[in-house]
Structure formats: structure tokens, C-alpha cells
Amino acid sequence: MARSDFEIHGVKVRPGGRAVVDIPLPGLYTETTVNMPVHVVHGRREGPTLFVSAAVHGDEINGVEIIRRLILQPQLQKLRGTLLIVPIVNVFGFHNQSRYLPDRRDLNRSFPGREQGSLAGRLAHIFLTEVIMRADFGIDLHTAAIHRDNLPQIRADMSLDALGPLAKVFAAPVLIHSAPPEGSLRHCAADEQVPILVYEAGEALRFDEVSIRIGLRGVVNVMRQLGMLTLKRKPPKKSVVLRSTSWLRAPSSGIARMLSKLGDVVSKGDVLAHVGDAGGLGEEPILAPFDG
């Protein structure tokens, strides 16, 4: 029996076909129209539907490059199931090189949104109804906020049976058990029974090649685990699994001089950094409060 067409926003994509569907977003006050492009790859054979999204925060650009490379992967010609790829969710923030929308709201705290309301709420509602609710699984790509840097990591609610195997095969250096924050895309998708992995890597407004390569490899690994692509015989590397994270605050005002790097293994009592005044007359060590 032939596979059915995949329909999104009134556009039908035949099995074995591809399309770029422009989803209309609320226009600008200048009466300029704005669209969110969704790339659809509809495999010839049956399989799950996976969405991959980036730039929910408009200044987090590593995911945009991961998606660009994903779209060009030749193995997608043999895809089973359907892949929905959204390179830039927060089109407004991306245009302004800003984490937020023009109304200063955080899109990733505005889900599920609503059809009438703030710009953030309307965009969240559109993404939920047009993309998330058409999928069986999702991968949302992020970076740290501006002037911060994240070690490549997967965040997932490991209490969900469907997510454990996917989080592990992504093979990021670190896998963190993390319940989704209220109002986030991940929290909203869980309410709709769509399990989501969040990949965090690098910093805002910067392309980081290591983070991009790990992210692309991880997305492909997840697709293989889901049966959308052919499995490799060689198993992926194992992640370090963490059950919690903690912020370590500076003990006083001053300039931080870091001694440890992202990804270092540290023991309780290790000196991670020094904080001191600009004249260099006084310095205070920042000690690791626990192994990590």
C-alpha cells in the first residue's frame, strides 16, 4: 500500500518528496509580511515524524548551521518517516540578533501561547499547532546566552521511557536529567505527548565548529535510533550522565581569572578561579563545593 502524502499548512508533500513551506507569522507594524520556513522531507517508507528546530532564541545560531548541514545530508534520500526542519523559529529575534522578540518576551517561556495575544504567544501557538503537534519526537537546538559558553550537552527528562535511549545515542559529552521549565517548548510538547531533547552547545552569536559537528552527529544518531536512517554497527560514544546542575556564584565583586575549562573534571576543594580587584591587590579563590 502506497504511503499517504504529508500535509502541512495546506501543502501536500508526496512520498519521496521535499518541500519548503512558508508558515505565515504575525506581520510587522510596517505591514511587512513575515514567514517561518519549514523544510519537509517525506520518506517513501513508513516511519516516525521528527521535528528539528533552531533559533527559538534568535541569537542562538549554532543550531541554524547544524540544520543547514542536516538538510544537505545525502542519506536523507533513503529516509523512513518524515522530517520537519525549522532552521529559524524566532525569525524576529534572528533578524535583530536578539534572544527575545520585539515585545521583549522570551519565546521559550511563552508556550503554548494563544491565537490572540502577544507576539510571543501568537508565534508559540503557530509553532505548536503547525509543527509540534504533527510530530512524534523533537530535537530543539540551543546555545548559552550571550557572553556565556555551554559545554555541548543534552537536556532531557530521563523519567520518560521514550527519551532515555534517544538521549544516550545523541552522544553529547554530557547528558543532564532535567525536568522542563514551565512555559518552555519542551514542557508544552510533553503535554502533547511529543518527547523532546534539548541540545545546548556554544555561545550566542558565534558559530562553534566543535559544537556544530557534535550536534549534527547527534541528530543523525537519533534518527538512526528511531529507524529513520540505517543503523551503524559501531555504537556511539557514551555521555557522562548528570542528575543535577548548580550555579557557582562569585564570593565578591571583581574580575574573574579562570583556572578550569569547560568539561574539566574537578574535585571538591579544587580552585576553579580567582576573583580580584583591577589593581591586583586582593584575590579570593573560588573553590569547587563538590565533585563535578
NUDO-568852 format. One record per residue (C-alpha): residue number from 1; x negated, y, z. Coordinates in pm, whole numbers. Each point is the difference from the previous one (the first is absolute). Last residue first. Example, Ala and Ser with C-alpha at 12.3 -4.5 7.8 and 13.67 -1.06 7.14 Angstrom:
BEGIN
+-----+--------+--------+--------+
!   i !     px !     py !     pz !
+-----+--------+--------+--------+
!   2 !  -1367 !   -106 !    714 !
!   1 !    137 !   -344 !     66 !
+-----+--------+--------+--------+
// end
This chain:
BEGIN
+-----+--------+--------+--------+
!   i !     px !     py !     pz !
+-----+--------+--------+--------+
! 292 !  -3175 !   1756 !   3928 !
! 291 !   -121 !    -77 !    354 !
! 290 !    138 !    245 !    256 !
! 289 !    -35 !    360 !    122 !
! 288 !   -264 !     78 !   -266 !
! 287 !   -197 !    293 !    136 !
! 286 !     -1 !    361 !   -120 !
! 285 !   -319 !    166 !    123 !
! 284 !     -9 !    361 !    121 !
! 283 !   -248 !    253 !   -134 !
! 282 !   -118 !    332 !    138 !
! 281 !   -250 !    255 !   -122 !
! 280 !     40 !    -79 !   -372 !
! 279 !     92 !    357 !    -88 !
! 278 !    315 !   -109 !   -183 !
! 277 !    138 !   -169 !    310 !
! 276 !     -1 !   -375 !     45 !
! 275 !    190 !   -321 !    -72 !
! 274 !   -203 !   -319 !    -39 !
! 273 !    119 !   -309 !   -182 !
! 272 !     79 !   -372 !     28 !
! 271 !   -213 !    -78 !    306 !
! 270 !     64 !   -366 !     85 !
! 269 !    170 !    -57 !    338 !
! 268 !    240 !   -269 !   -118 !
! 267 !   -140 !   -167 !   -309 !
! 266 !      3 !    116 !   -361 !
! 265 !     47 !   -162 !   -341 !
! 264 !    -60 !    263 !   -267 !
! 263 !    273 !     30 !   -265 !
! 262 !    -13 !    376 !    -36 !
! 261 !   -335 !    125 !    126 !
! 260 !   -151 !     47 !    346 !
! 259 !   -232 !    282 !    113 !
! 258 !    227 !    296 !    -68 !
! 257 !   -103 !    352 !     99 !
! 256 !    315 !    184 !    109 !
! 255 !     -6 !    379 !     39 !
! 254 !    156 !    146 !    312 !
! 253 !    303 !     -5 !    225 !
! 252 !     13 !   -266 !    272 !
! 251 !     69 !   -370 !     63 !
! 250 !     65 !    -70 !   -371 !
! 249 !    295 !   -236 !    -46 !
! 248 !    -13 !   -370 !    -85 !
! 247 !    315 !   -101 !   -186 !
! 246 !    111 !   -360 !     51 !
! 245 !     84 !   -300 !   -218 !
! 244 !    182 !   -326 !     69 !
! 243 !     27 !   -368 !    -98 !
! 242 !   -310 !     -7 !   -219 !
! 241 !    -78 !   -269 !   -257 !
! 240 !   -340 !     12 !   -171 !
! 239 !     80 !    -94 !   -357 !
! 238 !    -93 !   -330 !   -166 !
! 237 !   -151 !    -14 !   -348 !
! 236 !    223 !   -124 !   -281 !
! 235 !     26 !   -373 !    -87 !
! 234 !   -185 !   -121 !   -313 !
! 233 !    236 !   -207 !   -215 !
! 232 !    165 !    306 !   -147 !
! 231 !    379 !      2 !    -26 !
! 230 !    169 !     97 !   -327 !
! 229 !    208 !    316 !     27 !
! 228 !    352 !     66 !    130 !
! 227 !    -14 !   -300 !    233 !
! 226 !     43 !    215 !    311 !
! 225 !   -354 !    -85 !    116 !
! 224 !   -131 !    103 !   -342 !
! 223 !    180 !    335 !     24 !
! 222 !   -148 !     49 !    347 !
! 221 !   -351 !    -67 !   -131 !
! 220 !     58 !    250 !   -285 !
! 219 !     98 !    267 !    253 !
! 218 !   -307 !    -81 !    209 !
! 217 !   -242 !     18 !   -292 !
! 216 !    137 !    342 !    -94 !
! 215 !    -25 !    122 !    360 !
! 214 !   -353 !   -130 !     55 !
! 213 !   -111 !    165 !   -325 !
! 212 !    165 !    332 !     85 !
! 211 !   -139 !     10 !    355 !
! 210 !   -352 !    -67 !   -131 !
! 209 !     37 !    264 !   -272 !
! 208 !    121 !    279 !    226 !
! 207 !    197 !    267 !   -187 !
! 206 !     44 !    307 !    218 !
! 205 !    300 !    228 !     62 !
! 204 !     87 !   -178 !    329 !
! 203 !   -238 !   -250 !    156 !
! 202 !    -92 !   -366 !    -40 !
! 201 !    221 !   -304 !     48 !
! 200 !    344 !    -84 !    137 !
! 199 !    198 !   -287 !   -158 !
! 198 !    359 !    -37 !    124 !
! 197 !    169 !   -337 !    -51 !
! 196 !    380 !     -4 !    -29 !
! 195 !    268 !   -264 !     52 !
! 194 !    333 !     83 !   -174 !
! 193 !    288 !   -105 !    227 !
! 192 !    178 !    338 !    -40 !
! 191 !    -75 !     90 !    363 !
! 190 !   -362 !   -100 !    -69 !
! 189 !     -2 !    245 !   -292 !
! 188 !    104 !    284 !    232 !
! 187 !   -277 !    -75 !    248 !
! 186 !   -263 !    -25 !   -275 !
! 185 !    114 !    321 !   -169 !
! 184 !    -36 !    174 !    335 !
! 183 !    282 !    156 !    200 !
! 182 !    -85 !   -182 !    321 !
! 181 !   -357 !   -131 !     -3 !
! 180 !    -60 !   -356 !   -127 !
! 179 !   -133 !   -256 !    252 !
! 178 !   -372 !    -48 !    -47 !
! 177 !   -214 !   -312 !      2 !
! 176 !   -326 !    120 !   -149 !
! 175 !   -199 !   -185 !   -266 !
! 174 !   -356 !    122 !    -50 !
! 173 !   -254 !    -57 !   -281 !
! 172 !    288 !    -25 !   -250 !
! 171 !     61 !   -357 !   -118 !
! 170 !    342 !     48 !   -164 !
! 169 !     28 !   -374 !     69 !
! 168 !     56 !     62 !    372 !
! 167 !    275 !    261 !    -37 !
! 166 !    185 !   -219 !   -250 !
! 165 !    -11 !   -306 !    227 !
! 164 !    131 !    196 !    300 !
! 163 !    264 !    206 !   -181 !
! 162 !    280 !   -251 !    -60 !
! 161 !     -3 !   -127 !    358 !
! 160 !     63 !    348 !    141 !
! 159 !   -167 !     28 !    344 !
! 158 !   -313 !    112 !   -187 !
! 157 !    147 !    346 !    -50 !
! 156 !   -254 !    124 !   -249 !
! 155 !   -288 !    245 !    -31 !
! 154 !   -279 !    -95 !   -240 !
! 153 !   -338 !    169 !     35 !
! 152 !   -273 !    175 !   -197 !
! 151 !   -194 !    207 !    259 !
! 150 !    183 !    331 !     20 !
! 149 !   -155 !    344 !    -44 !
! 148 !    115 !    334 !    138 !
! 147 !    -36 !    353 !   -136 !
! 146 !    350 !    -22 !   -159 !
! 145 !    217 !   -286 !    124 !
! 144 !   -113 !   -361 !    -38 !
! 143 !     87 !   -186 !   -316 !
! 142 !    317 !   -174 !   -123 !
! 141 !    131 !   -271 !   -234 !
! 140 !    344 !   -157 !     51 !
! 139 !     34 !   -367 !    -94 !
! 138 !    353 !   -138 !    -38 !
! 137 !    201 !   -321 !      3 !
! 136 !    337 !   -124 !   -132 !
! 135 !     69 !    309 !   -210 !
! 134 !    306 !    176 !   -144 !
! 133 !     84 !    162 !    336 !
! 132 !   -344 !    160 !     12 !
! 131 !     11 !    156 !   -348 !
! 130 !    311 !    197 !    -97 !
! 129 !    187 !      4 !    331 !
! 128 !   -293 !     58 !    234 !
! 127 !   -193 !    233 !   -230 !
! 126 !    310 !    212 !    -60 !
! 125 !     87 !     15 !    371 !
! 124 !   -356 !    100 !     95 !
! 123 !      5 !    275 !   -265 !
! 122 !    332 !    131 !    134 !
! 121 !   -120 !     -2 !    359 !
! 120 !   -325 !    178 !    -85 !
! 119 !    183 !    268 !   -202 !
! 118 !    236 !     53 !    292 !
! 117 !    361 !   -115 !    -16 !
! 116 !    248 !   -171 !   -230 !
! 115 !    -76 !   -351 !   -127 !
! 114 !   -144 !   -110 !    329 !
! 113 !   -332 !    -92 !    152 !
! 112 !    -93 !   -357 !     94 !
! 111 !   -266 !    115 !     72 !
! 110 !   -133 !    347 !     92 !
! 109 !   -309 !    -83 !    209 !
! 108 !   -211 !   -107 !   -297 !
! 107 !    121 !    300 !   -200 !
! 106 !   -160 !    235 !    252 !
! 105 !    187 !    332 !    -13 !
! 104 !   -158 !    332 !    -85 !
! 103 !    294 !    100 !   -229 !
! 102 !   -250 !     -2 !   -290 !
! 101 !    -65 !   -369 !     73 !
! 100 !   -289 !   -106 !    219 !
!  99 !   -345 !   -152 !    -38 !
!  98 !    -97 !    279 !   -235 !
!  97 !   -195 !     11 !   -326 !
!  96 !    279 !    229 !   -134 !
!  95 !     82 !   -229 !   -293 !
!  94 !    -42 !   -305 !    224 !
!  93 !    236 !    152 !    257 !
!  92 !    277 !     50 !   -256 !
!  91 !    -47 !   -340 !   -167 !
!  90 !     35 !   -178 !    334 !
!  89 !     40 !   -350 !   -146 !
!  88 !   -304 !      5 !   -229 !
!  87 !   -128 !   -322 !   -163 !
!  86 !    333 !   -187 !     30 !
!  85 !    -40 !   -356 !   -128 !
!  84 !    290 !   -246 !    -12 !
!  83 !   -122 !   -352 !    -81 !
!  82 !    242 !   -272 !   -101 !
!  81 !    -15 !   -379 !     19 !
!  80 !   -274 !   -214 !   -152 !
!  79 !   -270 !    204 !   -172 !
!  78 !   -196 !   -149 !   -290 !
!  77 !    -63 !    334 !   -175 !
!  76 !    -78 !    140 !    345 !
!  75 !   -328 !   -192 !    -26 !
!  74 !   -142 !    279 !   -218 !
!  73 !    -18 !    246 !    294 !
!  72 !     55 !    355 !   -134 !
!  71 !    298 !     78 !    227 !
!  70 !   -206 !   -110 !    301 !
!  69 !   -280 !    243 !    -91 !
!  68 !    241 !    295 !      1 !
!  67 !    157 !   -135 !    321 !
!  66 !   -330 !     -4 !    187 !
!  65 !    -69 !    351 !   -134 !
!  64 !    327 !    133 !    141 !
!  63 !    -63 !   -188 !    324 !
!  62 !   -324 !    191 !     57 !
!  61 !    194 !    328 !    -33 !
!  60 !    141 !     81 !    342 !
!  59 !     76 !    373 !    -41 !
!  58 !    369 !    -47 !    -86 !
!  57 !     89 !   -221 !    294 !
!  56 !    227 !   -261 !   -156 !
!  55 !   -295 !      8 !   -237 !
!  54 !      8 !   -367 !   -100 !
!  53 !    251 !   -278 !    -61 !
!  52 !     -9 !   -369 !    -91 !
!  51 !    334 !   -175 !    -43 !
!  50 !     33 !   -377 !    -18 !
!  49 !    286 !   -196 !   -158 !
!  48 !    -25 !   -376 !     49 !
!  47 !    -33 !   -259 !   -275 !
!  46 !    167 !   -129 !   -316 !
!  45 !   -193 !    -14 !   -325 !
!  44 !    -32 !    252 !   -283 !
!  43 !   -131 !    265 !    234 !
!  42 !    152 !    347 !     32 !
!  41 !   -264 !    271 !     46 !
!  40 !    172 !    324 !     99 !
!  39 !   -191 !    327 !     46 !
!  38 !    200 !    253 !    203 !
!  37 !    -50 !    369 !    -82 !
!  36 !    142 !    246 !    257 !
!  35 !    158 !    292 !   -182 !
!  34 !     18 !    379 !     58 !
!  33 !    208 !    256 !   -192 !
!  32 !    -93 !    369 !     25 !
!  31 !    295 !    217 !    105 !
!  30 !   -246 !    240 !    169 !
!  29 !    141 !   -119 !    335 !
!  28 !   -155 !   -337 !    -84 !
!  27 !    206 !   -298 !   -107 !
!  26 !    118 !   -288 !    222 !
!  25 !   -145 !   -321 !   -145 !
!  24 !     87 !   -179 !   -325 !
!  23 !   -140 !   -356 !    -33 !
!  22 !   -214 !    -26 !   -314 !
!  21 !    -24 !   -363 !   -109 !
!  20 !   -326 !   -124 !   -151 !
!  19 !     63 !   -328 !   -176 !
!  18 !   -152 !   -344 !    -44 !
!  17 !    124 !   -320 !   -159 !
!  16 !    -48 !   -373 !     45 !
!  15 !    361 !    -39 !    101 !
!  14 !    199 !    303 !   -128 !
!  13 !      6 !    331 !    184 !
!  12 !    342 !    166 !     30 !
!  11 !     18 !    371 !     86 !
!  10 !    309 !    127 !    186 !
!   9 !   -197 !    114 !    303 !
!   8 !   -166 !   -340 !     30 !
!   7 !    106 !   -317 !   -180 !
!   6 !   -205 !   -317 !    -37 !
!   5 !    111 !   -214 !   -294 !
!   4 !    108 !   -356 !     74 !
!   3 !   -227 !   -304 !    -34 !
!   2 !     85 !   -248 !   -272 !
!   1 !    140 !   -340 !    103 !
+-----+--------+--------+--------+
// end
